[in-house]
Amino acid sequence: MNLFVATENNNYIEKIKKSLSKHYKLTFMATFDDFLKIFSDSDELESNKYILVLIDYKLYQKYDITSFFKKDEVMTFLPILLCDNVEDIDFSYVLDTRTSLMISMATMTSKELYIQIKLSIHNFYKIQQIHNYAFFDLLTKIGNRRTFMKNLELYFQYFKCNKTSFCLALIDLDHFKFVNDTFGHLKGDDILAITADIMQKNCRKTDFLARIGGEEFAIIFPATTLEEAYDVLEKIRLCVEKTQEMDESVKITLSAGLVSVREEYTEYTDLFFNADLLLYKAKDLGRNIICI
């Protein structure tokens, strides 16, 4: 596991090396520019598995560290402030940087430092677990209804401000009750997971996929025309159609309603309502189709 340490304090560096070098891979900042580069790049932090970022408060309090944090975004790393005395730290700064721990380096022993870091990592994983329960569907590993509605609202607000178009698809697996009643809910769960995996593999990286109900899914297509979104959705429909479960008597298909955001919509729920109407139209027309 990697720990990124942003400090030029030699006393801090020696104590951290003594306490943590046997247990973790330590990366020390060479210059402030290096710090800014790696700290501002969340993808780099995540790809290098920097679970903790230890930051020297005294050295960096004059810089706008808070600009690197998005309050509505789940962080992939945990910032910890290093200081001589916690009484010297501005509490509002701690809240803005979403720091959960401050370490008094002047008084803490090497053993205590190791214990604090170990506990912080444990708590970090617990926080991530709670986040997963709150925002992701545990069966399919994609977003849940709560996350979807929040994202839909944000994309709609962004459209109102910047006129950036996006599309919404509501998707329902056809005759799914028959699958549950005939083969059992465990097999139904398998089909949901397989279908979600197919959708995820065929969506673009920018698309947002969620499970919003039992066998109901939704996809938000950012900065996308209706034709472009239809092409992605049709690719998903065909891939799902080719997937056979149990035996040839079970065939998985899906129906979908697809809409593009329009100026006359006053609320993001208008978009959802119209996509839902088109989904029901697809069902009425015989299923396994996309209505736009």
C-alpha positions in Angstrom: 0.0 0.0 0.0 1.3 3.5 -0.9 1.3 6.6 1.2 2.0 10.0 -0.3 3.8 12.4 2.1 3.9 16.1 1.4 6.4 17.7 3.8 9.9 19.1 3.8 10.2 18.9 7.6 13.2 16.6 8.2 11.9 15.7 11.7 8.6 14.6 10.2 10.3 12.7 7.4 12.6 10.8 9.8 9.7 9.9 12.1 7.5 8.7 9.3 10.3 6.6 7.8 11.0 5.0 11.1 7.3 4.3 11.8 5.9 3.3 8.4 8.6 2.3 5.9 8.5 -1.4 6.9 4.7 -1.5 6.4 4.0 0.9 3.5 5.5 2.2 0.4 6.3 5.9 1.0 6.5 8.5 -1.7 7.9 11.9 -0.5 7.4 15.1 -2.3 10.5 16.6 -3.9 9.1 20.1 -4.6 5.9 22.0 -4.1 5.2 21.8 -7.9 5.4 18.0 -7.7 3.0 18.0 -4.8 0.5 20.1 -6.7 0.8 17.9 -9.8 0.1 14.6 -8.1 -2.4 16.0 -5.6 -4.5 17.7 -8.2 -4.7 14.5 -10.3 -7.1 12.2 -8.5 -6.7 9.6 -11.3 -3.0 9.4 -10.6 -3.6 9.1 -6.9 -6.1 6.3 -7.4 -4.0 4.5 -10.0 -1.0 4.4 -7.7 -3.2 3.3 -4.8 -2.4 6.2 -2.5 -4.9 5.4 0.2 -3.5 8.1 2.5 -2.1 11.5 1.7 -0.1 13.0 4.6 0.1 16.8 4.3 2.3 19.2 6.3 -0.2 21.8 7.5 2.3 24.4 8.5 4.0 24.4 5.1 0.9 24.4 2.9 -1.7 26.4 4.9 -0.9 29.4 2.7 -1.9 27.6 -0.5 -5.4 26.9 -1.6 -5.5 23.1 -0.9 -9.3 23.2 -0.7 -9.5 23.7 -4.4 -8.5 20.1 -4.9 -11.5 18.8 -3.1 -15.1 18.4 -4.4 -17.5 18.3 -1.5 -20.1 16.2 -3.4 -17.5 13.7 -4.7 -16.5 10.5 -2.9 -12.7 10.7 -2.4 -10.5 7.8 -3.4 -7.9 8.8 -0.8 -7.9 10.2 2.8 -6.0 13.4 3.6 -4.3 13.6 7.0 -2.8 16.8 8.3 0.7 16.8 10.0 1.4 19.5 12.5 3.4 20.2 15.7 0.3 21.0 17.7 -3.4 20.6 16.8 -4.2 23.8 18.5 -2.4 25.7 15.7 -4.8 24.4 13.1 -7.7 26.3 11.7 -10.7 24.0 12.2 -12.6 25.5 9.2 -9.6 24.5 7.1 -9.9 20.9 8.3 -13.6 20.8 7.4 -12.9 22.3 3.9 -10.3 19.7 3.1 -12.5 16.9 4.5 -9.6 15.8 6.7 -10.6 13.2 9.3 -7.4 13.1 11.3 -4.7 15.6 12.5 -1.4 14.2 13.8 0.7 16.1 16.3 4.2 15.1 15.2 6.0 16.8 18.0 4.4 14.7 20.7 3.5 11.4 19.0 5.8 8.5 19.3 6.7 6.3 16.3 4.6 3.5 17.6 1.6 5.8 18.1 2.0 7.2 14.6 1.9 3.7 13.1 -1.2 2.8 15.1 -2.9 6.0 14.0 -2.2 5.4 10.3 -3.3 1.8 10.6 -6.6 2.9 12.2 -7.0 5.6 9.6 -6.7 3.0 6.8 -9.2 0.7 8.6 -11.7 3.6 8.9 -11.1 4.7 5.3 -12.3 1.3 4.1 -15.3 1.4 6.4 -16.2 4.8 4.9 -15.9 3.4 1.4 -18.1 0.4 2.4 -20.8 2.7 3.8 -20.6 4.7 0.6 -21.1 1.6 -1.5 -24.2 0.7 0.5 -25.6 4.2 0.1 -24.9 4.9 -3.6 -24.4 1.6 -5.4 -26.6 -1.4 -6.1 -24.9 -4.3 -4.3 -26.2 -7.0 -6.7 -25.1 -5.4 -10.0 -22.3 -3.1 -8.7 -23.7 -0.1 -10.6 -25.4 3.1 -9.3 -28.7 2.8 -7.5 -31.8 4.9 -7.8 -30.6 7.5 -5.3 -27.4 8.1 -7.2 -29.2 8.1 -10.5 -31.8 10.8 -9.5 -29.0 13.0 -8.1 -27.0 12.7 -11.3 -30.1 13.3 -13.5 -30.8 16.5 -11.5 -27.2 17.7 -11.9 -27.1 17.1 -15.6 -30.4 18.9 -16.0 -29.2 21.9 -14.1 -26.0 22.0 -16.2 -28.1 21.9 -19.3 -30.2 24.8 -18.1 -27.0 26.8 -17.5 -24.8 25.7 -20.4 -27.2 24.2 -23.0 -25.1 21.0 -23.0 -27.5 18.4 -24.3 -27.8 14.9 -22.9 -30.1 11.9 -23.3 -31.9 9.6 -20.9 -32.9 5.9 -21.4 -35.2 4.0 -19.1 -34.9 0.2 -19.6 -36.9 -2.7 -18.4 -36.2 -6.5 -18.8 -39.1 -8.2 -20.6 -41.2 -10.8 -18.8 -38.8 -10.8 -15.9 -41.6 -12.0 -13.5 -41.8 -15.2 -15.5 -38.1 -15.8 -14.9 -38.5 -15.4 -11.1 -41.6 -17.4 -10.9 -40.3 -20.2 -13.1 -36.7 -20.5 -12.1 -36.5 -18.7 -8.8 -35.2 -15.4 -7.5 -31.6 -16.6 -7.4 -31.6 -17.2 -11.1 -33.3 -13.9 -11.5 -30.5 -12.2 -9.6 -28.0 -13.9 -11.9 -29.7 -12.6 -14.9 -29.8 -9.0 -13.5 -26.1 -9.2 -12.8 -25.3 -10.5 -16.3 -27.5 -7.9 -17.9 -25.9 -5.1 -15.9 -22.5 -6.4 -17.0 -23.5 -6.4 -20.6 -24.8 -2.8 -20.3 -21.7 -1.6 -18.6 -19.4 -3.2 -21.2 -21.3 -1.6 -24.1 -21.7 1.9 -22.5 -19.1 4.5 -23.1 -16.9 5.7 -20.2 -18.8 8.9 -20.0 -22.3 7.3 -19.7 -23.9 6.8 -16.3 -25.6 3.4 -15.7 -27.9 2.6 -12.7 -30.3 0.0 -11.5 -33.4 2.0 -10.4 -35.8 -0.8 -9.5 -36.2 -4.6 -9.6 -35.6 -5.2 -13.3 -35.4 -1.5 -14.2 -32.3 0.3 -15.4 -31.4 3.8 -16.5 -28.6 5.3 -18.6 -27.7 9.0 -18.8 -25.8 9.9 -22.0 -23.9 13.2 -21.4 -23.2 15.6 -24.2 -24.9 13.2 -26.6 -27.4 13.5 -29.5 -30.5 11.3 -29.6 -29.0 9.4 -32.6 -25.7 8.7 -30.8 -27.5 7.5 -27.7 -29.8 5.3 -29.8 -26.8 3.6 -31.4 -25.3 2.7 -28.0 -28.7 1.6 -26.6 -29.4 -0.6 -29.7 -26.0 -2.2 -29.4 -26.9 -3.1 -25.8 -30.3 -4.4 -26.8 -28.8 -6.7 -29.4 -26.2 -8.0 -27.0 -28.8 -8.8 -24.4 -31.0 -10.4 -26.9 -28.2 -12.9 -27.8 -27.7 -13.9 -24.2 -29.3 -17.2 -23.3 -29.9 -18.3 -19.7 -30.7 -21.8 -18.3 -31.9 -23.3 -21.6 -33.4 -22.2 -24.9 -36.8 -21.7 -23.2 -35.5 -18.6 -21.5 -34.6 -15.6 -23.7 -33.6 -12.3 -22.2 -34.8 -9.2 -24.0 -35.2 -5.6 -23.0 -37.5 -2.7 -23.8 -36.4 1.0 -23.5 -37.7 4.5 -23.8 -35.1 7.1 -24.9 -35.5 10.9 -24.8 -33.3 13.9 -25.3 -33.5 16.9 -22.9 -35.5 19.9 -24.3 -35.8 23.6 -23.5 -39.5 23.2 -22.6 -38.7 20.9 -19.7 -38.9 22.8 -16.4 -37.8 20.0 -14.1 -35.5 17.0 -14.5 -38.6 14.9 -13.5 -40.2 15.9 -16.9 -37.4 14.1 -18.6 -37.9 11.0 -16.5 -41.7 11.1 -17.0 -41.4 11.2 -20.8 -38.8 8.4 -21.0 -41.1 6.3 -18.8 -44.0 7.0 -21.2 -41.9 5.8 -24.1 -40.9 2.7 -22.2 -44.5 1.8 -21.7 -45.1 2.4 -25.4 -42.2 -0.1 -26.2 -44.0 -2.6 -24.0 -47.3 -2.1 -25.7 -45.7 -2.4 -29.2 -44.5 -6.0 -28.4 -41.3 -5.5 -26.3 -37.7 -5.9 -27.3 -37.6 -2.5 -29.0 -36.5 1.0 -28.2 -39.0 3.9 -28.5 -37.6 7.4 -29.0 
